[in-house]
Amino acid sequence: MNILYPVAGFTVGTIVGLTGVGGGSLMTPLLVLLFGVSPAVAVGTDLLYASITKAGGTLAHSLKGTVDWAIARSLACGSLPAAALTLWAMQTFFPGGLGDAKGLISLSLGIALLLTAVSLIFRQRIQAFAQRHAPAKPNPRRTFWLTVFTGALLGVLVTISSVGAGALGVTALFFLYPHLPAHRIVGSDIAHAVPLTMVAGFGHWLLGGIDWILLGSLLIGSLPGIWIGSHISAKVPEKVLRPILAGMLVLIGAKLIAAH
């Protein structure tokens, strides 16, 4: 076991605890660019890593009553079938294994990171815009199907890149449920991410894209990191951290796209 893996897990876990930024937007590019892990293995391993860490977050939000299970189920109605279809397509079009999909995964990862950075920078403005332009009488049926469609888009993106279930999912929900408190949107998004990342992660495992030793090493560091980060988050100015993280994601995303 490389001792730097738990260190990386602790670092990312602490940042996730501090800011709430999804671990995939940090962990996957870190594994690819710093440790030289294959993009396919990095994505698959990070998906199962996310499902385990987000399960703890879901339990915490559920105990606080900040999960809207109807929203989580609506998202899952779209994301789980989309994840399964994406895995089938990857197996069909890349019969030589996920290693052949390296270019597609790197490009998708770069694009997902740039979109995540934008959502981080403009989150408050996006939320305010959505609230100002919210319909006086929302159509529940229309909202349901838009939520399912949003879940399907997230299912494809997360399955390919492991990024998108966090910041991008929350941003989309701001538009779909503008009157819902932010903490319920975040809790619902985290709850939805657990089955999505689990299904996508096990799909990658069946396709040979999981490093179990790497997964265990990351969890050894990240679980205490998330706990520490969440406890000191109130003492660290989020307005300083988020722009720095967004800038990092822009640079990493641009590098991955340029390399492709």
C-alpha positions as CSV (number, residue, x, y, z in Angstrom):
1,M,0.0,0.0,0.0
2,N,1.3,3.4,-1.0
3,I,1.3,5.6,2.2
4,L,0.5,8.6,0.1
5,Y,-3.0,7.2,-0.7
6,P,-4.3,7.5,2.8
7,V,-2.7,11.0,2.9
8,A,-4.5,11.9,-0.3
9,G,-7.8,10.5,1.1
10,F,-7.4,12.5,4.3
11,T,-6.7,15.7,2.4
12,V,-9.7,15.3,0.1
13,G,-11.9,14.1,3.0
14,T,-11.1,17.2,5.0
15,I,-11.8,19.5,2.0
16,V,-15.1,17.7,1.4
17,G,-16.0,18.1,5.1
18,L,-15.1,21.8,5.0
19,T,-16.9,22.8,1.8
20,G,-19.3,20.0,0.8
21,V,-17.7,19.7,-2.6
22,G,-18.1,16.2,-4.0
23,G,-15.0,14.1,-3.5
24,G,-15.1,12.9,-7.2
25,S,-14.2,16.3,-8.5
26,L,-11.0,16.2,-6.4
27,M,-10.1,12.6,-5.9
28,T,-10.4,11.3,-9.5
29,P,-8.1,14.0,-11.1
30,L,-5.7,13.6,-8.1
31,L,-5.4,9.9,-8.8
32,V,-4.9,10.4,-12.5
33,L,-2.6,13.4,-12.6
34,L,-0.6,13.0,-9.4
35,F,-0.4,9.2,-8.9
36,G,-0.6,8.1,-12.6
37,V,-3.6,5.9,-12.0
38,S,-5.4,4.8,-15.2
39,P,-8.5,7.1,-15.7
40,A,-10.7,4.0,-15.9
41,V,-9.4,2.6,-12.6
42,A,-9.5,6.0,-11.0
43,V,-13.2,6.6,-12.0
44,G,-14.4,3.1,-10.9
45,T,-12.5,3.2,-7.6
46,D,-13.8,6.7,-6.9
47,L,-17.4,5.7,-7.6
48,L,-17.4,3.0,-4.8
49,Y,-15.4,5.4,-2.6
50,A,-18.1,8.0,-3.1
51,S,-20.9,5.5,-2.4
52,I,-19.4,4.6,1.0
53,T,-18.6,8.1,2.1
54,K,-21.9,9.6,1.0
55,A,-23.8,6.8,2.8
56,G,-22.5,8.4,6.0
57,G,-23.6,11.8,4.8
58,T,-27.1,10.4,3.9
59,L,-27.5,9.0,7.4
60,A,-26.6,12.3,9.0
61,H,-29.0,14.2,6.8
62,S,-31.7,11.7,7.3
63,L,-31.5,11.9,11.1
64,K,-31.8,15.7,10.8
65,G,-34.8,15.4,8.5
66,T,-33.1,17.2,5.6
67,V,-33.7,14.5,2.9
68,D,-36.7,14.8,0.6
69,W,-37.0,11.2,-0.4
70,A,-39.5,11.9,-3.2
71,I,-36.9,14.0,-4.9
72,A,-34.2,11.4,-4.4
73,R,-36.5,8.7,-5.8
74,S,-37.4,10.8,-8.8
75,L,-33.7,11.4,-9.6
76,A,-32.9,7.7,-9.2
77,C,-35.7,6.8,-11.6
78,G,-33.6,8.5,-14.3
79,S,-30.1,8.0,-13.1
80,L,-30.0,4.3,-12.4
81,P,-31.3,3.2,-15.8
82,A,-29.0,5.7,-17.5
83,A,-26.0,4.4,-15.5
84,A,-26.9,0.8,-16.5
85,L,-27.3,1.8,-20.2
86,T,-24.0,3.8,-20.1
87,L,-22.1,0.8,-18.7
88,W,-23.7,-1.4,-21.4
89,A,-22.6,1.1,-24.1
90,M,-19.1,1.3,-22.7
91,Q,-18.8,-2.5,-22.7
92,T,-20.3,-2.7,-26.3
93,F,-18.1,0.0,-27.9
94,F,-15.0,-0.7,-26.0
95,P,-14.8,-4.6,-26.0
96,G,-11.1,-4.4,-25.2
97,G,-11.9,-3.1,-21.7
98,L,-12.2,0.3,-20.0
99,G,-8.6,1.0,-20.8
100,D,-9.7,1.6,-24.4
101,A,-12.0,4.3,-23.2
102,K,-9.2,6.3,-21.6
103,G,-9.7,9.2,-24.0
104,L,-13.4,9.4,-23.5
105,I,-13.1,9.2,-19.7
106,S,-10.4,11.9,-19.6
107,L,-12.4,14.3,-21.9
108,S,-15.6,13.7,-19.9
109,L,-13.8,14.2,-16.6
110,G,-12.3,17.5,-17.8
111,I,-15.7,18.8,-19.0
112,A,-17.4,17.7,-15.7
113,L,-14.7,19.5,-13.7
114,L,-15.2,22.8,-15.6
115,L,-19.0,22.6,-15.1
116,T,-18.5,21.9,-11.4
117,A,-16.2,24.9,-11.1
118,V,-18.8,27.2,-12.7
119,S,-21.5,25.8,-10.4
120,L,-19.3,26.5,-7.4
121,I,-18.5,30.1,-8.4
122,F,-22.0,31.1,-9.3
123,R,-24.0,28.9,-6.8
124,Q,-25.5,31.8,-4.8
125,R,-26.3,33.8,-8.0
126,I,-27.9,30.7,-9.6
127,Q,-30.0,30.0,-6.5
128,A,-31.1,33.7,-6.3
129,F,-32.0,33.7,-10.0
130,A,-34.0,30.5,-9.7
131,Q,-36.0,31.9,-6.8
132,R,-36.7,35.1,-8.6
133,H,-38.0,33.3,-11.7
134,A,-39.9,30.5,-10.0
135,P,-43.4,30.0,-11.3
136,A,-46.2,31.0,-8.9
137,K,-47.9,27.7,-9.4
138,P,-45.4,24.9,-10.3
139,N,-46.7,21.9,-12.2
140,P,-45.9,18.8,-10.1
141,R,-46.0,16.4,-13.1
142,R,-43.7,18.6,-15.2
143,T,-41.3,19.0,-12.2
144,F,-41.3,15.2,-11.7
145,W,-40.4,14.4,-15.3
146,L,-37.7,17.2,-15.4
147,T,-36.2,15.7,-12.2
148,V,-36.2,12.2,-13.9
149,F,-34.5,13.7,-16.9
150,T,-31.9,15.5,-14.7
151,G,-31.2,12.2,-13.0
152,A,-30.6,10.6,-16.4
153,L,-28.1,13.2,-17.4
154,L,-26.3,12.8,-14.0
155,G,-26.3,9.1,-14.4
156,V,-24.5,9.2,-17.7
157,L,-22.0,11.9,-16.6
158,V,-21.2,10.2,-13.2
159,T,-20.8,6.8,-14.7
160,I,-18.3,8.0,-17.2
161,S,-16.4,10.5,-15.1
162,S,-17.4,9.9,-11.4
163,V,-18.1,13.7,-11.2
164,G,-21.4,15.6,-11.2
165,A,-23.5,14.0,-8.5
166,G,-22.6,16.8,-6.1
167,A,-22.3,20.3,-7.3
168,L,-24.0,19.8,-10.6
169,G,-26.9,17.9,-9.1
170,V,-27.5,20.6,-6.4
171,T,-27.4,23.3,-9.1
172,A,-30.0,21.6,-11.2
173,L,-32.2,21.1,-8.1
174,F,-32.1,24.8,-7.3
175,F,-33.9,25.4,-10.6
176,L,-36.4,22.6,-10.2
177,Y,-37.2,23.3,-6.5
178,P,-36.4,27.0,-6.0
179,H,-38.5,27.3,-2.8
180,L,-36.9,24.3,-1.1
181,P,-34.4,25.2,1.6
182,A,-30.8,24.7,0.5
183,H,-30.0,22.1,3.2
184,R,-32.9,19.9,2.0
185,I,-31.6,20.2,-1.6
186,V,-28.1,19.2,-0.5
187,G,-29.4,16.3,1.7
188,S,-31.7,15.0,-1.1
189,D,-28.8,15.2,-3.6
190,I,-26.4,13.3,-1.3
191,A,-29.1,10.6,-0.7
192,H,-29.6,10.1,-4.5
193,A,-25.8,9.9,-5.1
194,V,-25.5,6.8,-2.9
195,P,-27.4,4.3,-5.1
196,L,-26.1,6.0,-8.3
197,T,-22.4,5.8,-7.4
198,M,-22.9,2.2,-6.1
199,V,-24.6,1.0,-9.3
200,A,-22.0,2.7,-11.5
201,G,-19.1,1.6,-9.2
202,F,-20.2,-2.1,-9.3
203,G,-20.6,-1.8,-13.0
204,H,-17.0,-0.6,-13.3
205,W,-16.0,-3.5,-11.1
206,L,-17.6,-6.0,-13.5
207,L,-15.7,-4.3,-16.3
208,G,-12.4,-4.6,-14.4
209,G,-12.1,-0.9,-13.3
210,I,-11.7,-1.2,-9.5
211,D,-8.5,-1.3,-7.4
212,W,-9.6,-2.6,-4.0
213,I,-6.4,-1.9,-2.3
214,L,-6.5,1.7,-3.5
215,L,-10.1,2.0,-2.4
216,G,-9.3,0.8,1.1
217,S,-6.3,3.1,1.4
218,L,-8.3,6.1,0.4
219,L,-11.1,5.3,2.9
220,I,-8.5,4.9,5.8
221,G,-7.6,8.5,5.3
222,S,-10.8,10.1,4.1
223,L,-13.2,9.0,6.8
224,P,-11.4,10.8,9.6
225,G,-10.7,13.7,7.3
226,I,-14.4,14.2,6.6
227,W,-15.2,14.1,10.3
228,I,-12.5,16.7,11.1
229,G,-13.4,18.9,8.2
230,S,-17.1,18.9,9.1
231,H,-16.3,19.9,12.7
232,I,-14.0,22.8,11.8
233,S,-16.0,24.0,8.8
234,A,-17.7,26.8,10.8
235,K,-14.3,28.3,11.6
236,V,-13.1,28.5,8.0
237,P,-14.5,31.2,5.6
238,E,-16.3,29.4,2.8
239,K,-16.1,32.5,0.6
240,V,-12.3,32.0,0.5
241,L,-12.2,28.2,0.0
242,R,-14.8,27.9,-2.8
243,P,-13.1,30.3,-5.3
244,I,-9.7,28.5,-4.6
245,L,-11.3,25.1,-5.2
246,A,-13.1,26.4,-8.3
247,G,-9.8,27.7,-9.7
248,M,-8.1,24.4,-9.1
249,L,-10.9,22.5,-10.9
250,V,-10.7,24.9,-13.9
251,L,-6.9,24.3,-14.2
252,I,-7.3,20.5,-13.8
253,G,-10.2,20.3,-16.2
254,A,-8.5,22.4,-18.8
255,K,-5.4,20.2,-18.6
256,L,-7.3,17.0,-19.0
257,I,-9.2,18.4,-22.0
258,A,-6.0,19.7,-23.6
259,A,-4.2,16.4,-23.0
260,H,-7.1,14.7,-24.8
